[in-house]
Amino acid sequence: MAIPRNLGNLAPGVNTSGVLQTTNGGTGATTLAGANIPVTNAANTFTATQTFSGSSSVLAMILNDTAEVATISATAATGTINYDITTQSVLYYTSNASANWTVNFRASSGTSLNTAMTTGQSVTVAFLVTQGATAYYNNVVQVDGSTVTPKYQGGTAPAAGNASSVDVYMYTIVKTGNAAFTVFASQTKFA
């Protein structure tokens, strides 16, 4: 076995434990966490896209006990609602809707969904809307400010909300090309 060049001049018996200095190829850290290397027995936070690739016979990822981020807001659905995909998977408006509304999907206030996604990717989100005695519905769907006609489960777009309930809208947004999206949607009454 060849001795690495930067260790070849060490005398036999020299203690090499501790910090391997950055000038000798180390990171200056004494632990994996200190070197920004995730360890499996500790909580880790990833802030960039992580890609896990399987194969034709092995799944890339198996998740147990996974939680999604839900935003709970004492807001009434009305006007144009910007749904920032990078903020939550579930958005729950707990005040009664006050008019029909437009939902506009984007990555965030500073990033378009077109920029955040690549062709062939999809994202699924839920929008939960509380309804009072007079119900309203999502009558316009947009992606990055451009109107998209969704394909609704059952083939018919809703023409009303459901009074005194919570309407749950599910949207699967598929990027099919540059600034081109297909949206699959459904509306379900919960009471």
N, C-alpha and C positions, 0 to 999 in steps of 0.2 A: 504494500500500500504506500502510495506516495505521500509524503508529508507536505501539507500546504506551504507554499513559499514563505508566507508571513510568519509561520511557526517554526520553520526549519532551523533558525538560529538559537532556539531555546535550549538551554543546558538541561540534561537529564535531571529529573526530580524537581524542576521548577514548577511551582504552583500556578496553574493557568485558570483557576476558578475566579469568579467575580466578573467584572466588567471588561469586555473586549473593546478596547478603545476604537472609536470611529476611524482613526488613522490606520488601524490594522484590520479594517474590514468589518468591525462590529457596529452596533447601533448606539452604544453608550448606555444601553438599558440592561438591567439585571433580571428582568422578567419578560415573559411573552407579552403581557398587557402593557408593560412599559415600552416595548418595541412596537406597539400598536398591532399585535398579532392576536386575533380572537382566540380565546380558550373555551372549550366546550362545557366546563363546569362552572362558568360564571356568566352573569347577564352581559350581553353585548348589545350595542346600538349601532346599526349600520345606517349611514346617511346618504349613501350613493346607491345606484342600482347594483344589485347582486344577481349574478346569473348562475343558475345551477342547471347543468346540462345532463340529461339522462342519455339513454341510447334507445335503439329500436326495441330493446327487451327489458329495460330498466327505467323506472320512473325517476325523475330528477329530484323530487322532493316529496316527503311524506310529513304532514303536519298533524300534531296532536295538540289539543288544548290551545287553539289559536284564537286570538281576539282581534276584532276589527275596531277601528276608531269610529265612534259615533259622536256627532255634534248635536246636542240638545239645545234648542233655542226657543224662547218664548216669543216667537215671531209668527205673524199671520202671513200666509202665502198670498201674494199680490204682486202685480208688475213683473219686472224681470228679476229673476233670482239667479245670481252667479253661483254655480256649484263648482267649487274648486276641488278637483279630484285628489290632489296631493294633500289635502287637509283631512278628509274623512272618506269612509266608505258608506256611511249611513248619515243622513241628515234628517233630523226630526223636528218639525215645527209644531209646537204644542199649543199655540193660539189658533183660534178658528180662522180659516181662510176667509178673506174679505172680497176677493174678486178672482176671476180666472187669471192664470199666470203663465209666464214664459220661463222655462228653465234653460239656462245657458251653461253648457259644460265647458270647462277649461282646466288646464293644469293648475294654474294659480293666477293671481292678479297680474303677474309679470311674465307668465309663460303660457303660450298656447298649448292646447292638447296636441295639435299637429306637431309641435316641436318636441313634446315630451314622449310621444308614441312613435313607433316605427310601423310601417305597413306590415300587416299580418298580426298585430297585437290587438288585444281587446281588454276592456275594463268593464266591470259590472258594479253598479252602485244602486243604492236605494234612497228614495225620498219619501218620508212619512209625513203626511199632511193631515192635521186635525181639522175636522169639519163641524160646523154648528148646524142649526136648524135649516139654514140656507147653505147649500153646498156648491162649491165651485170646482174647477178642474184645470189640469195642465193642458192648455190649448195650443201652445207653440213650444217646439223643442229646437234648441240651437246648439251647435258646437262651434266654439270660438267666434260667436256672434253671427254665424251663418245658419239660416233655418234649414233643418233636416226633417223630412217626413218620415217618422218612425214606422216600422212594421210592428203592429200591435198583435199580441197574443189573441188568437181567435179571428183575426183579420179585420176587426173594426175598432177604430179609435174611440175612446170614451167621449161622450157628448155631455156628460154631467159628472158631478161628484156624488158622493153618498152621504146623505144628511146624518148628523149626529154619530159620526164614526171617525175612524182614521183610515184614509186612503193611502195605501202603500204602492208607490210607483217603483218598478224595477226597470233599470235601463242597462242593456249591454251595448257598449259602443265599440264597433270594430273599425279600425283604420284600414281602408281598402286601397289607399293611394295618397299622394300628396294633397293635403287639405280635403280628402274625400273620406266620408264616414258613413257607415250603415248603423242605424240605431234600432235595436229590438226592445220593445217596451211592453209593460203590462200594468194594469191598475187592479188592485184587489182591495175589497172592503174588509175592514176589521172593526167589529163592534162588540 
